[in-house]
Amino acid sequence: MAKPKSDKGDPWEYSLRKYLLLLATLVATVTYSAAFNPPGGVWQDTTDDHLAGDPIIRNTSYPRYLVFFYSNATAFACSLVVIVLILILSGPHDDQGKPNPPLTLHTLRG
């Protein structure tokens, strides 16, 4: 049975892996940056009830802060797991799907 190929002749598994890796990287980037710039911003000065750099939303709407914090952390962790799994499970393969021999100093010189 022939494997379906994409437009460029790559196996569809390779294309799927490539786009999943791109999507997981995008999610990791967005969630990482959202942790440093939370919705509502951060306090700019230190007073008795908050410190500079703390999220404003934590003081104004604590339930919304919890939803943001846990969903952002979950999305970040899941995207990292997907990235690691794709990189580990893909491994180095040749065109026929057979694993390539590991690189050693002898194979690099030869």
C-alpha positions as a Markdown table, in Angstrom:
| # | Residue | x | y | z |
|---|---|---|---|---|
| 1 | Met | 0.0 | 0.0 | 0.0 |
| 2 | Ala | 1.5 | 3.4 | -1.0 |
| 3 | Lys | 1.8 | 6.1 | 1.5 |
| 4 | Pro | 0.1 | 9.4 | 0.7 |
| 5 | Lys | 2.6 | 12.2 | -0.1 |
| 6 | Ser | 2.3 | 15.9 | 0.3 |
| 7 | Asp | 2.8 | 18.4 | -2.5 |
| 8 | Lys | 6.6 | 18.4 | -2.1 |
| 9 | Gly | 6.9 | 14.6 | -2.1 |
| 10 | Asp | 7.3 | 14.3 | 1.7 |
| 11 | Pro | 5.4 | 11.6 | 3.6 |
| 12 | Trp | 2.3 | 13.0 | 5.3 |
| 13 | Glu | 3.7 | 12.0 | 8.7 |
| 14 | Tyr | 6.7 | 14.3 | 8.1 |
| 15 | Ser | 4.4 | 17.2 | 7.2 |
| 16 | Leu | 2.1 | 16.6 | 10.2 |
| 17 | Arg | 5.1 | 16.4 | 12.5 |
| 18 | Lys | 6.5 | 19.6 | 11.0 |
| 19 | Tyr | 3.3 | 21.6 | 11.5 |
| 20 | Leu | 2.7 | 20.2 | 15.0 |
| 21 | Leu | 6.2 | 21.3 | 16.0 |
| 22 | Leu | 5.6 | 24.7 | 14.5 |
| 23 | Leu | 2.2 | 25.0 | 16.4 |
| 24 | Ala | 3.7 | 23.8 | 19.7 |
| 25 | Thr | 6.6 | 26.3 | 19.4 |
| 26 | Leu | 4.2 | 29.1 | 18.7 |
| 27 | Val | 2.1 | 28.1 | 21.8 |
| 28 | Ala | 5.2 | 27.9 | 24.0 |
| 29 | Thr | 6.3 | 31.4 | 22.8 |
| 30 | Val | 3.0 | 33.0 | 23.3 |
| 31 | Thr | 2.4 | 31.5 | 26.8 |
| 32 | Tyr | 5.9 | 32.3 | 27.9 |
| 33 | Ser | 5.5 | 36.0 | 26.9 |
| 34 | Ala | 2.1 | 36.1 | 28.4 |
| 35 | Ala | 3.5 | 35.1 | 31.8 |
| 36 | Phe | 5.8 | 38.2 | 31.7 |
| 37 | Asn | 3.0 | 40.6 | 30.5 |
| 38 | Pro | -0.2 | 39.3 | 32.2 |
| 39 | Pro | -3.6 | 40.8 | 31.2 |
| 40 | Gly | -4.1 | 44.1 | 33.0 |
| 41 | Gly | -0.4 | 44.7 | 33.4 |
| 42 | Val | 1.8 | 44.7 | 36.5 |
| 43 | Trp | 2.2 | 47.2 | 39.3 |
| 44 | Gln | 4.9 | 49.8 | 38.6 |
| 45 | Asp | 5.6 | 50.7 | 42.2 |
| 46 | Thr | 5.7 | 49.1 | 45.7 |
| 47 | Thr | 3.1 | 50.0 | 48.3 |
| 48 | Asp | 1.8 | 48.3 | 51.4 |
| 49 | Asp | -0.6 | 46.0 | 49.6 |
| 50 | His | 1.4 | 45.0 | 46.5 |
| 51 | Leu | 5.0 | 44.8 | 45.1 |
| 52 | Ala | 6.3 | 46.2 | 41.9 |
| 53 | Gly | 6.0 | 43.6 | 39.1 |
| 54 | Asp | 3.0 | 41.7 | 40.7 |
| 55 | Pro | 0.1 | 41.3 | 38.3 |
| 56 | Ile | -2.7 | 43.8 | 38.8 |
| 57 | Ile | -5.4 | 41.3 | 38.0 |
| 58 | Arg | -4.4 | 39.3 | 41.1 |
| 59 | Asn | -5.7 | 42.1 | 43.3 |
| 60 | Thr | -8.6 | 43.2 | 41.2 |
| 61 | Ser | -10.1 | 39.9 | 40.1 |
| 62 | Tyr | -8.6 | 36.9 | 41.7 |
| 63 | Pro | -10.8 | 34.2 | 40.0 |
| 64 | Arg | -9.8 | 35.6 | 36.6 |
| 65 | Tyr | -6.2 | 35.6 | 37.6 |
| 66 | Leu | -6.4 | 31.9 | 38.7 |
| 67 | Val | -8.0 | 31.0 | 35.3 |
| 68 | Phe | -5.3 | 32.8 | 33.4 |
| 69 | Phe | -2.5 | 31.4 | 35.5 |
| 70 | Tyr | -3.5 | 27.8 | 35.4 |
| 71 | Ser | -4.6 | 27.8 | 31.7 |
| 72 | Asn | -1.4 | 29.6 | 30.7 |
| 73 | Ala | 0.8 | 27.2 | 32.7 |
| 74 | Thr | -1.0 | 24.1 | 31.3 |
| 75 | Ala | -0.7 | 25.3 | 27.7 |
| 76 | Phe | 3.0 | 26.0 | 28.2 |
| 77 | Ala | 3.7 | 22.6 | 29.8 |
| 78 | Cys | 1.7 | 20.8 | 27.2 |
| 79 | Ser | 3.5 | 22.5 | 24.3 |
| 80 | Leu | 6.8 | 21.7 | 25.8 |
| 81 | Val | 5.8 | 18.0 | 26.2 |
| 82 | Val | 4.7 | 17.9 | 22.5 |
| 83 | Ile | 7.9 | 19.5 | 21.4 |
| 84 | Val | 10.0 | 17.0 | 23.3 |
| 85 | Leu | 7.9 | 14.0 | 22.2 |
| 86 | Ile | 8.1 | 15.1 | 18.5 |
| 87 | Leu | 11.9 | 15.6 | 18.7 |
| 88 | Ile | 12.5 | 12.3 | 20.5 |
| 89 | Leu | 10.1 | 10.1 | 18.5 |
| 90 | Ser | 11.0 | 11.5 | 15.1 |
| 91 | Gly | 14.7 | 10.5 | 15.3 |
| 92 | Pro | 17.0 | 10.5 | 12.3 |
| 93 | His | 15.5 | 8.5 | 9.5 |
| 94 | Asp | 16.5 | 8.1 | 5.8 |
| 95 | Asp | 14.0 | 8.4 | 2.9 |
| 96 | Gln | 12.8 | 4.8 | 3.2 |
| 97 | Gly | 11.9 | 5.2 | 6.9 |
| 98 | Lys | 14.9 | 3.2 | 8.2 |
| 99 | Pro | 16.9 | 4.6 | 11.1 |
| 100 | Asn | 20.2 | 6.1 | 10.2 |
| 101 | Pro | 23.3 | 4.7 | 12.0 |
| 102 | Pro | 24.4 | 6.9 | 14.9 |
| 103 | Leu | 27.1 | 9.5 | 14.1 |
| 104 | Thr | 30.5 | 8.6 | 15.4 |
| 105 | Leu | 33.9 | 10.1 | 14.8 |
| 106 | His | 34.7 | 7.3 | 12.4 |
| 107 | Thr | 31.7 | 8.0 | 10.2 |
| 108 | Leu | 32.4 | 11.7 | 10.2 |
| 109 | Arg | 35.9 | 11.2 | 9.0 |
| 110 | Gly | 35.1 | 8.6 | 6.4 |
